[in-house]
Amino acid sequence: MCNACLIENVKSSMLSRRALFTGAAAVTAASVASGLISARPALAQATGKVVDLTHTYDSDFPTFDGKPGILFDVDKTFAADGYNLFKLTIFEHTGTHIDTPLHFSDGGTSVDALPVENLVCPLCIIDITAKAADDANATVEAEDIEAWISANGEIPAGACVAMHSGWAAKVGDTTFRGTADGALAFPGFGKSATDLLMETGAASIGVDTMSLDPGNSADFAVHYSWLPSGRFGIEGLANLDQLPATGATVFIGAPKHRGGTGGPARVMAML
């Protein structure tokens, strides 16, 4: 066979394979899209807008106990080693992060064992900014959940229900953590709200503050009831003001270290 003929045969074969793979990819994409549409209608309605709900954090980011939540040590530098590398010391509950059932129970679900279907879910946002403007320790209560349902419809099973108090705007200011005299003060969920949310089938709750419970909580009633029930929470959410009360799908990038009680997470919402 001549070289020219051989080249033409190879070209023809390559084009045929390319057409085959292109067709197969189109079929696969259509099948995946069809599956997503049927499984999660919220995704089918997406406009393509993505909102980052995660704070950038460093050792100055406010923490519950006031200690740095992450420490950076230079291990390699580009000048000396040809690449850059940090050694990180991270406390699980710092920045935008997850609280798992194990965090407040003996033998509860750890972060690596969270059901993945609960990490991509409808997002419902409860706005208590007006309440929080008058009371630093304001809480989401059952009546707030009921008002949301009256305005927006039922809370979907498996949903993440997030509190928007406006507190994310305070990051970088001492008032994010508390009062001038050092007392913790920030909004959170009340137990009446989370008890009701358990009945709706919600799988997680989120807050734009440092804790699921308000800053002045003495008993951590929400932590000790919501988490041991097998559900999880997200603390330190950002940019909830950029989203509507309903209609977004949240993607919760949970860490997966074995036996973890939680950890920093990359959380995004898509509209």
Contacts in CASP RR format, 6 or more apart in sequence:
PFRMAT RR
TARGET T0000
AUTHOR 0000-0000-0000
METHOD contacts of the structure
MODEL  1
MCNACLIENVKSSMLSRRALFTGAAAVTAASVASGLISARPALAQATGKV
VDLTHTYDSDFPTFDGKPGILFDVDKTFAADGYNLFKLTIFEHTGTHIDT
PLHFSDGGTSVDALPVENLVCPLCIIDITAKAADDANATVEAEDIEAWIS
ANGEIPAGACVAMHSGWAAKVGDTTFRGTADGALAFPGFGKSATDLLMET
GAASIGVDTMSLDPGNSADFAVHYSWLPSGRFGIEGLANLDQLPATGATV
FIGAPKHRGGTGGPARVMAML
1 9 0 8 1.000
36 43 0 8 1.000
36 44 0 8 1.000
37 43 0 8 1.000
37 44 0 8 1.000
40 120 0 8 1.000
40 121 0 8 1.000
40 122 0 8 1.000
40 249 0 8 1.000
42 122 0 8 1.000
42 247 0 8 1.000
42 248 0 8 1.000
42 249 0 8 1.000
43 249 0 8 1.000
43 270 0 8 1.000
45 247 0 8 1.000
46 249 0 8 1.000
46 270 0 8 1.000
46 271 0 8 1.000
47 271 0 8 1.000
48 270 0 8 1.000
48 271 0 8 1.000
49 270 0 8 1.000
49 271 0 8 1.000
50 268 0 8 1.000
50 269 0 8 1.000
50 270 0 8 1.000
50 271 0 8 1.000
51 239 0 8 1.000
51 242 0 8 1.000
51 243 0 8 1.000
51 248 0 8 1.000
51 268 0 8 1.000
51 269 0 8 1.000
51 270 0 8 1.000
51 271 0 8 1.000
52 238 0 8 1.000
52 239 0 8 1.000
52 267 0 8 1.000
52 268 0 8 1.000
53 96 0 8 1.000
53 237 0 8 1.000
53 238 0 8 1.000
53 239 0 8 1.000
53 240 0 8 1.000
53 250 0 8 1.000
53 267 0 8 1.000
53 268 0 8 1.000
53 269 0 8 1.000
54 96 0 8 1.000
54 237 0 8 1.000
54 238 0 8 1.000
54 265 0 8 1.000
54 266 0 8 1.000
54 267 0 8 1.000
54 268 0 8 1.000
55 61 0 8 1.000
55 95 0 8 1.000
55 96 0 8 1.000
55 168 0 8 1.000
55 171 0 8 1.000
55 236 0 8 1.000
55 238 0 8 1.000
57 69 0 8 1.000
57 70 0 8 1.000
57 94 0 8 1.000
57 95 0 8 1.000
57 96 0 8 1.000
57 264 0 8 1.000
58 70 0 8 1.000
58 72 0 8 1.000
59 68 0 8 1.000
59 69 0 8 1.000
59 70 0 8 1.000
59 71 0 8 1.000
59 72 0 8 1.000
60 68 0 8 1.000
60 172 0 8 1.000
61 69 0 8 1.000
61 70 0 8 1.000
61 94 0 8 1.000
61 95 0 8 1.000
61 171 0 8 1.000
62 171 0 8 1.000
62 172 0 8 1.000
62 176 0 8 1.000
62 177 0 8 1.000
62 210 0 8 1.000
63 69 0 8 1.000
63 91 0 8 1.000
63 93 0 8 1.000
63 94 0 8 1.000
63 95 0 8 1.000
63 210 0 8 1.000
64 93 0 8 1.000
64 184 0 8 1.000
64 210 0 8 1.000
64 211 0 8 1.000
66 177 0 8 1.000
67 91 0 8 1.000
69 90 0 8 1.000
69 91 0 8 1.000
69 94 0 8 1.000
69 95 0 8 1.000
70 88 0 8 1.000
70 89 0 8 1.000
70 90 0 8 1.000
70 91 0 8 1.000
70 94 0 8 1.000
70 264 0 8 1.000
71 88 0 8 1.000
71 89 0 8 1.000
71 90 0 8 1.000
72 86 0 8 1.000
72 87 0 8 1.000
72 88 0 8 1.000
73 86 0 8 1.000
73 87 0 8 1.000
73 88 0 8 1.000
73 89 0 8 1.000
74 85 0 8 1.000
74 86 0 8 1.000
74 87 0 8 1.000
75 85 0 8 1.000
75 86 0 8 1.000
75 87 0 8 1.000
76 82 0 8 1.000
76 83 0 8 1.000
76 84 0 8 1.000
76 85 0 8 1.000
77 84 0 8 1.000
78 84 0 8 1.000
90 263 0 8 1.000
90 264 0 8 1.000
92 260 0 8 1.000
92 261 0 8 1.000
92 262 0 8 1.000
92 263 0 8 1.000
92 264 0 8 1.000
93 99 0 8 1.000
93 103 0 8 1.000
93 235 0 8 1.000
93 261 0 8 1.000
93 262 0 8 1.000
93 263 0 8 1.000
94 263 0 8 1.000
94 264 0 8 1.000
95 235 0 8 1.000
95 236 0 8 1.000
95 264 0 8 1.000
96 234 0 8 1.000
96 235 0 8 1.000
96 236 0 8 1.000
96 237 0 8 1.000
96 238 0 8 1.000
96 264 0 8 1.000
96 265 0 8 1.000
96 266 0 8 1.000
96 267 0 8 1.000
97 234 0 8 1.000
97 235 0 8 1.000
97 236 0 8 1.000
97 262 0 8 1.000
97 263 0 8 1.000
97 264 0 8 1.000
97 265 0 8 1.000
98 111 0 8 1.000
98 114 0 8 1.000
98 232 0 8 1.000
98 233 0 8 1.000
98 234 0 8 1.000
98 235 0 8 1.000
98 252 0 8 1.000
98 254 0 8 1.000
98 255 0 8 1.000
98 262 0 8 1.000
98 263 0 8 1.000
98 265 0 8 1.000
99 212 0 8 1.000
99 223 0 8 1.000
99 227 0 8 1.000
99 232 0 8 1.000
99 233 0 8 1.000
99 234 0 8 1.000
99 235 0 8 1.000
99 261 0 8 1.000
99 262 0 8 1.000
100 108 0 8 1.000
100 109 0 8 1.000
100 110 0 8 1.000
100 111 0 8 1.000
100 114 0 8 1.000
100 227 0 8 1.000
100 232 0 8 1.000
100 233 0 8 1.000
100 260 0 8 1.000
100 261 0 8 1.000
100 262 0 8 1.000
101 107 0 8 1.000
101 108 0 8 1.000
101 109 0 8 1.000
101 227 0 8 1.000
101 228 0 8 1.000
101 229 0 8 1.000
101 230 0 8 1.000
101 231 0 8 1.000
101 232 0 8 1.000
102 108 0 8 1.000
102 109 0 8 1.000
102 110 0 8 1.000
102 111 0 8 1.000
102 259 0 8 1.000
102 260 0 8 1.000
102 261 0 8 1.000
102 262 0 8 1.000
103 223 0 8 1.000
103 227 0 8 1.000
103 261 0 8 1.000
103 262 0 8 1.000
104 220 0 8 1.000
104 223 0 8 1.000
104 224 0 8 1.000
104 227 0 8 1.000
104 228 0 8 1.000
105 227 0 8 1.000
105 228 0 8 1.000
108 228 0 8 1.000
108 230 0 8 1.000
109 230 0 8 1.000
109 232 0 8 1.000
110 258 0 8 1.000
110 259 0 8 1.000
110 260 0 8 1.000
110 261 0 8 1.000
110 262 0 8 1.000
111 254 0 8 1.000
111 255 0 8 1.000
111 256 0 8 1.000
111 257 0 8 1.000
111 259 0 8 1.000
111 260 0 8 1.000
111 261 0 8 1.000
111 262 0 8 1.000
111 263 0 8 1.000
112 255 0 8 1.000
112 256 0 8 1.000
112 257 0 8 1.000
112 258 0 8 1.000
112 259 0 8 1.000
112 260 0 8 1.000
113 259 0 8 1.000
114 232 0 8 1.000
114 254 0 8 1.000
115 203 0 8 1.000
118 158 0 8 1.000
118 203 0 8 1.000
118 204 0 8 1.000
118 232 0 8 1.000
118 252 0 8 1.000
119 251 0 8 1.000
119 252 0 8 1.000
119 253 0 8 1.000
119 254 0 8 1.000
120 249 0 8 1.000
120 250 0 8 1.000
120 251 0 8 1.000
120 252 0 8 1.000
121 156 0 8 1.000
121 158 0 8 1.000
121 159 0 8 1.000
121 160 0 8 1.000
121 203 0 8 1.000
121 204 0 8 1.000
121 249 0 8 1.000
121 250 0 8 1.000
121 252 0 8 1.000
122 156 0 8 1.000
122 158 0 8 1.000
122 159 0 8 1.000
122 160 0 8 1.000
122 246 0 8 1.000
122 247 0 8 1.000
122 248 0 8 1.000
122 249 0 8 1.000
122 250 0 8 1.000
123 159 0 8 1.000
123 160 0 8 1.000
123 162 0 8 1.000
123 243 0 8 1.000
123 246 0 8 1.000
123 247 0 8 1.000
123 248 0 8 1.000
123 249 0 8 1.000
123 250 0 8 1.000
123 269 0 8 1.000
124 148 0 8 1.000
124 152 0 8 1.000
124 155 0 8 1.000
124 156 0 8 1.000
124 159 0 8 1.000
124 160 0 8 1.000
124 161 0 8 1.000
124 162 0 8 1.000
124 202 0 8 1.000
124 245 0 8 1.000
124 246 0 8 1.000
125 161 0 8 1.000
125 162 0 8 1.000
125 163 0 8 1.000
125 164 0 8 1.000
125 240 0 8 1.000
125 243 0 8 1.000
125 244 0 8 1.000
125 245 0 8 1.000
125 246 0 8 1.000
125 248 0 8 1.000
126 140 0 8 1.000
126 144 0 8 1.000
126 145 0 8 1.000
126 148 0 8 1.000
126 161 0 8 1.000
126 162 0 8 1.000
126 163 0 8 1.000
126 164 0 8 1.000
126 245 0 8 1.000
127 164 0 8 1.000
127 245 0 8 1.000
128 138 0 8 1.000
128 139 0 8 1.000
128 140 0 8 1.000
128 144 0 8 1.000
128 163 0 8 1.000
128 164 0 8 1.000
128 165 0 8 1.000
128 187 0 8 1.000
129 164 0 8 1.000
129 165 0 8 1.000
129 166 0 8 1.000
131 138 0 8 1.000
131 165 0 8 1.000
131 187 0 8 1.000
132 138 0 8 1.000
132 165 0 8 1.000
132 166 0 8 1.000
132 167 0 8 1.000
132 187 0 8 1.000
135 187 0 8 1.000
136 175 0 8 1.000
136 178 0 8 1.000
136 179 0 8 1.000
136 185 0 8 1.000
136 186 0 8 1.000
136 187 0 8 1.000
136 215 0 8 1.000
137 185 0 8 1.000
137 186 0 8 1.000
137 187 0 8 1.000
137 188 0 8 1.000
137 214 0 8 1.000
137 215 0 8 1.000
137 216 0 8 1.000
138 165 0 8 1.000
138 187 0 8 1.000
138 188 0 8 1.000
138 214 0 8 1.000
139 187 0 8 1.000
139 188 0 8 1.000
139 189 0 8 1.000
139 190 0 8 1.000
139 193 0 8 1.000
139 214 0 8 1.000
140 163 0 8 1.000
140 187 0 8 1.000
140 188 0 8 1.000
140 189 0 8 1.000
140 190 0 8 1.000
140 193 0 8 1.000
141 190 0 8 1.000
141 192 0 8 1.000
141 193 0 8 1.000
142 192 0 8 1.000
142 193 0 8 1.000
142 195 0 8 1.000
142 196 0 8 1.000
144 193 0 8 1.000
145 155 0 8 1.000
145 161 0 8 1.000
145 193 0 8 1.000
145 196 0 8 1.000
145 197 0 8 1.000
145 200 0 8 1.000
146 196 0 8 1.000
148 155 0 8 1.000
148 245 0 8 1.000
149 155 0 8 1.000
151 245 0 8 1.000
152 245 0 8 1.000
152 246 0 8 1.000
153 246 0 8 1.000
154 200 0 8 1.000
155 161 0 8 1.000
155 197 0 8 1.000
155 200 0 8 1.000
155 201 0 8 1.000
155 202 0 8 1.000
157 200 0 8 1.000
157 201 0 8 1.000
157 202 0 8 1.000
157 203 0 8 1.000
158 201 0 8 1.000
158 202 0 8 1.000
158 203 0 8 1.000
158 204 0 8 1.000
159 200 0 8 1.000
159 201 0 8 1.000
159 202 0 8 1.000
159 203 0 8 1.000
159 204 0 8 1.000
160 202 0 8 1.000
160 203 0 8 1.000
160 204 0 8 1.000
160 205 0 8 1.000
160 206 0 8 1.000
160 234 0 8 1.000
160 250 0 8 1.000
160 252 0 8 1.000
161 197 0 8 1.000
161 202 0 8 1.000
161 204 0 8 1.000
161 205 0 8 1.000
161 206 0 8 1.000
162 205 0 8 1.000
162 206 0 8 1.000
162 207 0 8 1.000
162 208 0 8 1.000
162 234 0 8 1.000
162 237 0 8 1.000
162 240 0 8 1.000
163 187 0 8 1.000
163 188 0 8 1.000
163 189 0 8 1.000
163 205 0 8 1.000
163 206 0 8 1.000
163 207 0 8 1.000
163 208 0 8 1.000
163 209 0 8 1.000
164 208 0 8 1.000
164 240 0 8 1.000
164 241 0 8 1.000
165 186 0 8 1.000
165 187 0 8 1.000
165 188 0 8 1.000
165 207 0 8 1.000
165 208 0 8 1.000
165 209 0 8 1.000
166 208 0 8 1.000
166 240 0 8 1.000
166 241 0 8 1.000
167 176 0 8 1.000
167 186 0 8 1.000
167 187 0 8 1.000
167 207 0 8 1.000
167 208 0 8 1.000
167 209 0 8 1.000
168 208 0 8 1.000
168 236 0 8 1.000
168 237 0 8 1.000
168 238 0 8 1.000
168 239 0 8 1.000
168 240 0 8 1.000
168 241 0 8 1.000
170 176 0 8 1.000
171 238 0 8 1.000
174 180 0 8 1.000
175 185 0 8 1.000
176 186 0 8 1.000
176 209 0 8 1.000
176 210 0 8 1.000
177 184 0 8 1.000
177 186 0 8 1.000
177 210 0 8 1.000
178 184 0 8 1.000
178 185 0 8 1.000
178 186 0 8 1.000
178 215 0 8 1.000
179 185 0 8 1.000
183 216 0 8 1.000
184 210 0 8 1.000
184 215 0 8 1.000
184 216 0 8 1.000
185 215 0 8 1.000
185 216 0 8 1.000
186 209 0 8 1.000
186 210 0 8 1.000
186 211 0 8 1.000
186 214 0 8 1.000
186 215 0 8 1.000
187 207 0 8 1.000
187 209 0 8 1.000
187 214 0 8 1.000
188 207 0 8 1.000
188 209 0 8 1.000
188 211 0 8 1.000
188 212 0 8 1.000
188 213 0 8 1.000
188 214 0 8 1.000
188 215 0 8 1.000
188 222 0 8 1.000
189 205 0 8 1.000
189 207 0 8 1.000
189 212 0 8 1.000
189 213 0 8 1.000
189 214 0 8 1.000
189 222 0 8 1.000
189 226 0 8 1.000
190 213 0 8 1.000
190 214 0 8 1.000
190 221 0 8 1.000
190 222 0 8 1.000
191 221 0 8 1.000
191 222 0 8 1.000
191 225 0 8 1.000
194 205 0 8 1.000
194 222 0 8 1.000
194 225 0 8 1.000
194 226 0 8 1.000
195 225 0 8 1.000
197 205 0 8 1.000
198 226 0 8 1.000
198 229 0 8 1.000
198 231 0 8 1.000
202 231 0 8 1.000
203 231 0 8 1.000
203 232 0 8 1.000
204 231 0 8 1.000
204 232 0 8 1.000
204 233 0 8 1.000
204 234 0 8 1.000
204 252 0 8 1.000
205 212 0 8 1.000
205 222 0 8 1.000
205 226 0 8 1.000
205 231 0 8 1.000
205 233 0 8 1.000
205 234 0 8 1.000
206 212 0 8 1.000
206 233 0 8 1.000
206 234 0 8 1.000
206 235 0 8 1.000
206 236 0 8 1.000
206 237 0 8 1.000
207 234 0 8 1.000
207 235 0 8 1.000
207 236 0 8 1.000
207 237 0 8 1.000
208 236 0 8 1.000
208 237 0 8 1.000
208 238 0 8 1.000
208 240 0 8 1.000
209 215 0 8 1.000
209 235 0 8 1.000
209 236 0 8 1.000
210 235 0 8 1.000
210 236 0 8 1.000
211 217 0 8 1.000
211 223 0 8 1.000
211 235 0 8 1.000
212 222 0 8 1.000
212 223 0 8 1.000
212 226 0 8 1.000
212 233 0 8 1.000
212 235 0 8 1.000
213 220 0 8 1.000
213 221 0 8 1.000
213 222 0 8 1.000
213 223 0 8 1.000
226 233 0 8 1.000
227 233 0 8 1.000
234 252 0 8 1.000
234 265 0 8 1.000
234 267 0 8 1.000
237 267 0 8 1.000
243 269 0 8 1.000
243 271 0 8 1.000
244 271 0 8 1.000
247 271 0 8 1.000
248 269 0 8 1.000
248 270 0 8 1.000
248 271 0 8 1.000
249 269 0 8 1.000
249 270 0 8 1.000
250 267 0 8 1.000
250 268 0 8 1.000
250 269 0 8 1.000
251 267 0 8 1.000
251 268 0 8 1.000
251 269 0 8 1.000
251 270 0 8 1.000
252 265 0 8 1.000
252 267 0 8 1.000
253 265 0 8 1.000
253 266 0 8 1.000
253 267 0 8 1.000
254 262 0 8 1.000
254 263 0 8 1.000
254 265 0 8 1.000
255 262 0 8 1.000
255 263 0 8 1.000
255 264 0 8 1.000
255 265 0 8 1.000
257 263 0 8 1.000
END
